[in-house]
Amino acid sequence: MPCNWKIPAILLALCLPQCGGALAQTDNPEGYRLSDPVVHGNLAIYFVHGKSRSGPIPLTLQEALARKVITVRETGQVNELQVENTGAEEIFIQSGDIVKGGQQDRVLSVSMVLPPHSGAVPIDSFCVESGRWSPRGAEDPKTFSSAAAALPSRSAKLAVAGMLTKQPDGGDTSVSTRQQEVWKDVAQLQQKLSANLGASVAAPRSRTSLQLTLEDSRLAGEQAEYVAALQPKGEQGDDIVGYVFALNGQINSANIYPSNGLFRKMWPKLLRANVTEAIGERTADNAPAPPTTAVSGFIGSADGGRAVEAKVGERASVSVRESTRAMVLEARPANAPVASWVYRSYLAK
């Protein structure tokens, strides 16, 4: 059963599942509730329930590329691409979206809503295919053809997000250092998947390509059972606006949206990424799912951190809060009020 949790003005705070009733509306302005876990194998999902924001639901990047109403272009730089919405609807781009093609596959590192007929807009990216800087087969080396996958690695997401904050330990936040971390994480994920699937998932066409690894037929077969068990659970109510997930009994990440409509569009893609990570991290024994109180504490743990505001390109801003346990990133249009947020990402540290 869903439980109520307390929400401060900007970030979700501590949930008290055994509080004995609804919290006062002033303490819970968005009305969020956290469900008990749905578990399959080593993956546990806790759904976030709440009221959806009204208004039209933007296209996802995956939808927009399929409809050919967005162009994602090379700029000649590894860590910057260009996006242009040529259609009449808004397009939601989420940090962690992987785009396939170009001179090398990339993961986009900025969340934003791209307005209709946007013109060319720069967007930060990281390479998830080391070594290639040339056409791959019949692919267009100047543009990207699809965005069907999301980054399936918490450590890689943390490396990307680390560009936005000054490291408290004085660590290097340079693009080159973070790029090396992403490549390292991709290689480690490929090794783990190969070990747990009993065969290499490195594609002969480009052995370093994360995107081609995610298209491996053996991986798809292993994903199917998880997806069949878990995906319908996220489609059973019109008040689900996000979720938290745990692997091997350890809280990993959370994704929260302003509406059920946007959550439903992103859910299948994100679930496949979570399942991929679960397969890579699978062990002989499945640890029990964390209690809901622990998940609540994770969500609330970053609340005490100081918010750092960063403008990321021409169209987007992000508020970052950190604690010793978690990093929270809240994306919204540049110079927009806090209430206009479009995506919240929680990453365990």
LUMGU-989524 format. One record per residue (C-alpha): residue number from 1; residue in three letters; x, y, z. Coordinates in steps of 0.2 Angstrom, whole numbers, plus 5000, padded with zeros to 4 digits. Layout:
REM residues N
REC;seq;type;xx;yy;zz
REC;NUM;ALA;X;Y;Z
...
***
This chain:
REM residues 349
REC;seq;type;xx;yy;zz
REC;1;MET;5000;5000;5000
REC;2;PRO;5006;5018;4997
REC;3;CYS;5012;5028;5011
REC;4;ASN;5012;5047;5014
REC;5;TRP;5028;5057;5014
REC;6;LYS;5033;5074;5019
REC;7;ILE;5038;5086;5005
REC;8;PRO;5047;5102;5008
REC;9;ALA;5045;5117;4995
REC;10;ILE;5058;5110;4983
REC;11;LEU;5063;5093;4987
REC;12;LEU;5055;5077;4994
REC;13;ALA;5059;5074;5012
REC;14;LEU;5057;5061;5024
REC;15;CYS;5042;5048;5022
REC;16;LEU;5035;5040;5038
REC;17;PRO;5026;5025;5031
REC;18;GLN;5019;5021;5049
REC;19;CYS;5013;5038;5053
REC;20;GLY;4995;5032;5055
REC;21;GLY;4987;5044;5042
REC;22;ALA;4989;5057;5030
REC;23;LEU;5001;5071;5034
REC;24;ALA;4994;5089;5034
REC;25;GLN;4993;5097;5017
REC;26;THR;5005;5111;5022
REC;27;ASP;5018;5097;5025
REC;28;ASN;5014;5088;5009
REC;29;PRO;5009;5101;4996
REC;30;GLU;5012;5089;4981
REC;31;GLY;5003;5074;4990
REC;32;TYR;5016;5061;4986
REC;33;ARG;5015;5043;4992
REC;34;LEU;5027;5029;4991
REC;35;SER;5022;5011;4988
REC;36;ASP;5028;4996;4995
REC;37;PRO;5041;4987;4984
REC;38;VAL;5037;4977;4968
REC;39;VAL;5051;4964;4967
REC;40;HIS;5058;4953;4953
REC;41;GLY;5075;4944;4956
REC;42;ASN;5087;4957;4962
REC;43;LEU;5077;4972;4957
REC;44;ALA;5065;4981;4968
REC;45;ILE;5054;4995;4962
REC;46;TYR;5045;5008;4974
REC;47;PHE;5032;5018;4964
REC;48;VAL;5029;5037;4968
REC;49;HIS;5011;5042;4968
REC;50;GLY;5005;5060;4967
REC;51;LYS;4994;5072;4957
REC;52;SER;4999;5075;4939
REC;53;ARG;5002;5092;4932
REC;54;SER;4989;5097;4919
REC;55;GLY;4993;5102;4902
REC;56;PRO;5000;5094;4886
REC;57;ILE;5013;5080;4888
REC;58;PRO;5029;5083;4877
REC;59;LEU;5036;5071;4865
REC;60;THR;5051;5061;4872
REC;61;LEU;5067;5062;4862
REC;62;GLN;5064;5044;4857
REC;63;GLU;5047;5048;4850
REC;64;ALA;5053;5064;4841
REC;65;LEU;5067;5055;4832
REC;66;ALA;5055;5041;4826
REC;67;ARG;5044;5055;4820
REC;68;LYS;5058;5064;4812
REC;69;VAL;5053;5081;4820
REC;70;ILE;5070;5083;4829
REC;71;THR;5088;5083;4822
REC;72;VAL;5103;5078;4833
REC;73;ARG;5119;5084;4825
REC;74;GLU;5137;5082;4827
REC;75;THR;5147;5098;4830
REC;76;GLY;5165;5091;4828
REC;77;GLN;5167;5090;4847
REC;78;VAL;5165;5074;4858
REC;79;ASN;5156;5083;4872
REC;80;GLU;5144;5094;4863
REC;81;LEU;5130;5090;4851
REC;82;GLN;5117;5101;4843
REC;83;VAL;5098;5098;4844
REC;84;GLU;5084;5106;4834
REC;85;ASN;5065;5104;4836
REC;86;THR;5058;5106;4819
REC;87;GLY;5040;5101;4824
REC;88;ALA;5025;5109;4832
REC;89;GLU;5026;5100;4849
REC;90;GLU;5038;5102;4864
REC;91;ILE;5051;5088;4866
REC;92;PHE;5058;5082;4882
REC;93;ILE;5076;5077;4883
REC;94;GLN;5082;5068;4898
REC;95;SER;5100;5067;4905
REC;96;GLY;5105;5049;4901
REC;97;ASP;5097;5047;4884
REC;98;ILE;5108;5038;4873
REC;99;VAL;5109;5043;4854
REC;100;LYS;5115;5031;4841
REC;101;GLY;5125;5036;4826
REC;102;GLY;5136;5051;4822
REC;103;GLN;5154;5049;4823
REC;104;GLN;5152;5040;4840
REC;105;ASP;5137;5035;4851
REC;106;ARG;5134;5048;4865
REC;107;VAL;5124;5050;4881
REC;108;LEU;5116;5067;4883
REC;109;SER;5120;5075;4900
REC;110;VAL;5106;5089;4901
REC;111;SER;5088;5087;4904
REC;112;MET;5077;5100;4895
REC;113;VAL;5061;5104;4886
REC;114;LEU;5064;5109;4869
REC;115;PRO;5051;5121;4862
REC;116;PRO;5043;5120;4845
REC;117;HIS;5053;5126;4830
REC;118;SER;5068;5129;4842
REC;119;GLY;5082;5132;4830
REC;120;ALA;5099;5124;4834
REC;121;VAL;5103;5122;4852
REC;122;PRO;5119;5116;4859
REC;123;ILE;5118;5101;4872
REC;124;ASP;5132;5093;4882
REC;125;SER;5136;5075;4879
REC;126;PHE;5148;5061;4884
REC;127;CYS;5155;5047;4872
REC;128;VAL;5149;5030;4876
REC;129;GLU;5159;5022;4862
REC;130;SER;5178;5025;4864
REC;131;GLY;5189;5024;4849
REC;132;ARG;5177;5027;4834
REC;133;TRP;5177;5044;4826
REC;134;SER;5171;5039;4808
REC;135;PRO;5155;5032;4800
REC;136;ARG;5149;5015;4806
REC;137;GLY;5142;5005;4791
REC;138;ALA;5128;5015;4782
REC;139;GLU;5125;5027;4797
REC;140;ASP;5125;5045;4794
REC;141;PRO;5141;5052;4802
REC;142;LYS;5133;5069;4804
REC;143;THR;5117;5065;4813
REC;144;PHE;5110;5052;4825
REC;145;SER;5096;5041;4821
REC;146;SER;5088;5034;4837
REC;147;ALA;5087;5036;4856
REC;148;ALA;5079;5020;4862
REC;149;ALA;5090;5017;4877
REC;150;ALA;5095;5026;4893
REC;151;LEU;5112;5025;4902
REC;152;PRO;5111;5009;4913
REC;153;SER;5124;5013;4926
REC;154;ARG;5122;5023;4942
REC;155;SER;5141;5026;4943
REC;156;ALA;5141;5033;4925
REC;157;LYS;5127;5045;4929
REC;158;LEU;5136;5051;4945
REC;159;ALA;5151;5054;4934
REC;160;VAL;5141;5065;4922
REC;161;ALA;5132;5074;4936
REC;162;GLY;5148;5078;4944
REC;163;MET;5152;5091;4931
REC;164;LEU;5139;5102;4939
REC;165;THR;5146;5103;4956
REC;166;LYS;5163;5107;4964
REC;167;GLN;5170;5091;4972
REC;168;PRO;5171;5093;4991
REC;169;ASP;5187;5082;4991
REC;170;GLY;5195;5093;4978
REC;171;GLY;5192;5080;4965
REC;172;ASP;5194;5084;4946
REC;173;THR;5178;5089;4938
REC;174;SER;5185;5092;4921
REC;175;VAL;5176;5085;4906
REC;176;SER;5191;5074;4901
REC;177;THR;5192;5066;4918
REC;178;ARG;5173;5063;4918
REC;179;GLN;5174;5056;4900
REC;180;GLN;5187;5044;4906
REC;181;GLU;5176;5039;4920
REC;182;VAL;5161;5036;4908
REC;183;TRP;5172;5025;4897
REC;184;LYS;5178;5015;4912
REC;185;ASP;5160;5012;4918
REC;186;VAL;5155;5007;4900
REC;187;ALA;5169;4994;4899
REC;188;GLN;5165;4987;4917
REC;189;LEU;5146;4985;4913
REC;190;GLN;5151;4976;4897
REC;191;GLN;5162;4964;4907
REC;192;LYS;5149;4961;4920
REC;193;LEU;5135;4958;4907
REC;194;SER;5146;4946;4898
REC;195;ALA;5151;4936;4914
REC;196;ASN;5133;4935;4919
REC;197;LEU;5126;4930;4902
REC;198;GLY;5140;4918;4898
REC;199;ALA;5145;4926;4882
REC;200;SER;5153;4942;4876
REC;201;VAL;5140;4957;4873
REC;202;ALA;5153;4967;4864
REC;203;ALA;5147;4969;4846
REC;204;PRO;5159;4965;4832
REC;205;ARG;5155;4981;4823
REC;206;SER;5161;4992;4837
REC;207;ARG;5166;4982;4853
REC;208;THR;5166;4998;4864
REC;209;SER;5149;5004;4859
REC;210;LEU;5137;5003;4874
REC;211;GLN;5122;5006;4862
REC;212;LEU;5126;4990;4852
REC;213;THR;5129;4980;4868
REC;214;LEU;5111;4986;4873
REC;215;GLU;5105;4978;4857
REC;216;ASP;5112;4961;4861
REC;217;SER;5099;4947;4858
REC;218;ARG;5105;4937;4873
REC;219;LEU;5103;4953;4884
REC;220;ALA;5086;4956;4877
REC;221;GLY;5081;4938;4882
REC;222;GLU;5086;4940;4900
REC;223;GLN;5078;4957;4901
REC;224;ALA;5061;4950;4895
REC;225;GLU;5057;4941;4911
REC;226;TYR;5060;4956;4922
REC;227;VAL;5051;4967;4910
REC;228;ALA;5036;4956;4909
REC;229;ALA;5035;4955;4928
REC;230;LEU;5038;4974;4932
REC;231;GLN;5032;4985;4917
REC;232;PRO;5013;4982;4920
REC;233;LYS;5015;4987;4938
REC;234;GLY;5019;5005;4932
REC;235;GLU;5004;5006;4921
REC;236;GLN;4991;5001;4933
REC;237;GLY;4987;5019;4940
REC;238;ASP;4985;5036;4933
REC;239;ASP;4993;5044;4949
REC;240;ILE;5011;5036;4947
REC;241;VAL;5023;5050;4943
REC;242;GLY;5040;5041;4947
REC;243;TYR;5049;5027;4956
REC;244;VAL;5064;5023;4966
REC;245;PHE;5073;5007;4963
REC;246;ALA;5085;4995;4972
REC;247;LEU;5098;4982;4967
REC;248;ASN;5104;4968;4978
REC;249;GLY;5096;4976;4993
REC;250;GLN;5104;4993;4990
REC;251;ILE;5095;5009;4985
REC;252;ASN;5101;5014;4968
REC;253;SER;5092;5029;4960
REC;254;ALA;5075;5038;4958
REC;255;ASN;5066;5046;4944
REC;256;ILE;5051;5058;4947
REC;257;TYR;5041;5068;4934
REC;258;PRO;5028;5082;4935
REC;259;SER;5014;5071;4927
REC;260;ASN;5009;5053;4925
REC;261;GLY;5009;5055;4906
REC;262;LEU;5027;5059;4905
REC;263;PHE;5031;5045;4917
REC;264;ARG;5022;5033;4907
REC;265;LYS;5031;5038;4891
REC;266;MET;5048;5036;4900
REC;267;TRP;5044;5021;4910
REC;268;PRO;5048;5007;4898
REC;269;LYS;5064;5014;4892
REC;270;LEU;5070;5017;4910
REC;271;LEU;5065;5000;4916
REC;272;ARG;5075;4992;4903
REC;273;ALA;5090;5002;4908
REC;274;ASN;5087;4997;4927
REC;275;VAL;5085;4979;4921
REC;276;THR;5101;4979;4912
REC;277;GLU;5110;4986;4927
REC;278;ALA;5102;4972;4938
REC;279;ILE;5108;4959;4926
REC;280;GLY;5125;4965;4927
REC;281;GLU;5125;4966;4946
REC;282;ARG;5116;4949;4948
REC;283;THR;5124;4938;4961
REC;284;ALA;5120;4920;4967
REC;285;ASP;5109;4926;4981
REC;286;ASN;5096;4939;4981
REC;287;ALA;5097;4951;4995
REC;288;PRO;5080;4957;5002
REC;289;ALA;5073;4973;4996
REC;290;PRO;5076;4988;5008
REC;291;PRO;5062;4993;5019
REC;292;THR;5051;5007;5014
REC;293;THR;5058;5018;5028
REC;294;ALA;5075;5016;5021
REC;295;VAL;5070;5021;5004
REC;296;SER;5061;5036;5012
REC;297;GLY;5077;5041;5021
REC;298;PHE;5087;5040;5005
REC;299;ILE;5074;5052;4997
REC;300;GLY;5075;5064;5011
REC;301;SER;5094;5063;5014
REC;302;ALA;5099;5077;5002
REC;303;ASP;5087;5089;5009
REC;304;GLY;5100;5096;5021
REC;305;GLY;5112;5100;5007
REC;306;ARG;5114;5117;5000
REC;307;ALA;5106;5120;4983
REC;308;VAL;5118;5124;4969
REC;309;GLU;5110;5132;4954
REC;310;ALA;5118;5129;4937
REC;311;LYS;5113;5135;4920
REC;312;VAL;5117;5121;4908
REC;313;GLY;5116;5128;4890
REC;314;GLU;5104;5140;4883
REC;315;ARG;5088;5132;4888
REC;316;ALA;5090;5123;4904
REC;317;SER;5094;5125;4922
REC;318;VAL;5097;5113;4936
REC;319;SER;5097;5113;4955
REC;320;VAL;5109;5101;4963
REC;321;ARG;5108;5096;4981
REC;322;GLU;5120;5084;4989
REC;323;SER;5122;5074;5005
REC;324;THR;5134;5060;5010
REC;325;ARG;5121;5048;5004
REC;326;ALA;5113;5055;4989
REC;327;MET;5113;5068;4975
REC;328;VAL;5097;5076;4969
REC;329;LEU;5096;5085;4952
REC;330;GLU;5080;5095;4948
REC;331;ALA;5079;5101;4930
REC;332;ARG;5069;5116;4923
REC;333;PRO;5069;5128;4909
REC;334;ALA;5082;5142;4911
REC;335;ASN;5077;5156;4922
REC;336;ALA;5060;5148;4926
REC;337;PRO;5053;5147;4943
REC;338;VAL;5055;5132;4955
REC;339;ALA;5037;5126;4951
REC;340;SER;5041;5124;4933
REC;341;TRP;5053;5109;4936
REC;342;VAL;5052;5095;4922
REC;343;TYR;5062;5081;4930
REC;344;ARG;5070;5075;4947
REC;345;SER;5084;5063;4948
REC;346;TYR;5090;5055;4964
REC;347;LEU;5107;5046;4964
REC;348;ALA;5114;5036;4978
REC;349;LYS;5132;5040;4982
***
